[in-house]
Amino acid sequence: MVENYDVVVVGAGPAGSVAALKAAEGGANTLLLERYHLPRYKLCGGGVANWVIRRFDIPKEVLQRRYEVLSFFTPPRYDRHDLDLGTTSYFGVYRDEFDYYLTTMAVKKGVKLRERMKVTGVIKDKGQIQGVITSKGEKILSSLVIACDGASSRIAKLSGMWGDWGHCSEKKWYDQMSYCVGIEVQLGKEIIDKRFENSYMIFTGKDIAPLGYAWLFPKRENVSVGLGSMAKTLERKPMEYMNHFLKHNKVVSSLLEGGKLIMSKGAWLPAWKPIGSVYKPSFGAGLLIAGDASGMVSSITGEGIYYAVRGGIEAGVTAVEAVNEGDFSANFLSKYQDRWQASIGTVLDFQDHIFKETVGKILNIEDEKEREEQYERGFIQAFRMLIDFIQEYAKKKQN
Ligand SMILES: Cc1cc2nc3c(=O)[nH]c(=O)nc-3n(C[C@H](O)[C@H](O)[C@H](O)COP(=O)(O)OP(=O)(O)OC[C@H]3O[C@@H](n4cnc5c(N)ncnc54)[C@H](O)[C@@H]3O)c2cc1C
């Protein structure tokens, strides 16, 4: 028998779990499909905005560390520059624990979860998405599909959205992406407390991450170390940059001295999009797209959890309205885009603007040496402008 749901959500990352949670909370019969067994590890810095922690009451055990200071290290001397995060503080989490907590919340609200269930196809009739097909060949019908399947969203691609967005060839897709590698270094709580205190760290430099950056996010017992660059700017294998960074950067080697490597991994991130903003439209007939699948990521920092969660909330709320009205047309579902535009659009658009005005302009400088020198300056300037903007924005929203 073919199963039939009001809403099928693909992907149990932050966007998917929250979208499913909101849909079920509003009374929609909701299925959440995830390709991996949960909880699943995901390569990530794991820096989550305070707003998300408060909104979903994330328990203390999941919060590995609080960050109040963002420290920059730039060439040639790698002196330290601290930016006080003020009210925009962040928490460090591991994504298996954090994401699974959100998934569990969704299940408690009545979402049916199926793990190890990879979606490989969509059911489409007269331009309307009407369900999905799994790798086992199973057809699942639904009035609405919410694609939350991450950076290389198969659902968005199969639904024909990549054509609308200009992702039409694999080559173009690659040009718009960052490639990241990450490792976990075990150091122990006592040493981490002493060396990192309440800060997390960013490093720039051509030898570390050409036109990108590297990060150190300390957790309770380990430090997450990663780096990411526009994929097309990489001249060597990403792990070679990482090895060079660990071996030759004196600040990093002393911060991580005595540490033990316990894991390494690579991942794509939809940052550095030349077109800048979130991919639009983020809806179609019978379809909503949220989180990385729709490019909801800061152009400057690569932060995406906060935006995935906000996109997920708006997708879930819109799904409930569509179910109640029995209207799954693109016209009705367009209100989803208006909603996320109102909640996160301003901040994302502003980041695109800062990016274009600072780093973006610098990327166009022809002389390579000048471009690199300017990049360091422009990058810090972009972060500083972003933090100031977010603090001002948060203040205004509170009043
Ligand atoms: C190296 C790195 C570091 C990052 N650091 C940070 C950070 O510190 N802070 C921050 O805010 N953001 C960070 N990000 C960005 C952040 O990870 C993403 O923006 C965020 O995970 C987006 O959430 P999502 O739910 O949209 O997608 P994801 O978290 O990617 O979840 C997608 C889910 O869909 C599942 N899936 C995929 N395809 C299918 C399929 N066909 N069928 C079924 N299931 C499927 C996947 O298994 C996955 O569970 C980082 C990203 C990278 C790559």
The ligand as an ORCA input file, in Angstrom:
! r2SCAN-3c Opt
* xyz 0 1
  C      32.704     22.647      7.732
  C      31.476     23.403      8.074
  C      31.430     24.165      9.224
  C      30.255     24.847      9.558
  N      30.228     25.553     10.742
  C      29.091     26.175     11.101
  C      28.995     26.832     12.362
  O      29.921     26.816     13.179
  N      27.824     27.453     12.670
  C      26.762     27.471     11.806
  O      25.727     28.065     12.136
  N      26.825     26.851     10.612
  C      27.954     26.188     10.250
  N      28.005     25.509      9.059
  C      26.817     25.520      8.196
  C      25.785     24.534      8.735
  O      26.378     23.266      8.932
  C      24.605     24.407      7.770
  O      24.213     25.683      7.353
  C      23.442     23.689      8.441
  O      23.803     22.363      8.748
  C      22.212     23.690      7.525
  O      21.220     22.860      8.070
  P      20.229     22.054      7.118
  O      19.242     21.406      8.009
  O      19.775     22.929      6.037
  O      21.133     20.955      6.394
  P      21.995     19.771      7.006
  O      22.378     20.054      8.402
  O      23.057     19.500      6.015
  O      20.988     18.545      7.036
  C      20.564     17.908      5.863
  C      20.118     16.502      6.227
  O      19.527     15.902      5.079
  C      19.951     14.553      4.977
  N      19.834     14.172      3.575
  C      20.546     14.642      2.532
  N      20.150     14.092      1.385
  C      19.121     13.241      1.702
  C      18.319     12.368      0.938
  N      18.473     12.275     -0.386
  N      17.372     11.643      1.569
  C      17.207     11.733      2.929
  N      17.983     12.548      3.714
  C      18.917     13.294      3.098
  C      21.384     14.608      5.465
  O      21.873     13.360      5.851
  C      21.270     15.599      6.637
  O      20.986     14.958      7.846
  C      29.149     24.800      8.710
  C      29.196     24.027      7.547
  C      30.343     23.332      7.222
  C      30.385     22.486      5.975
*
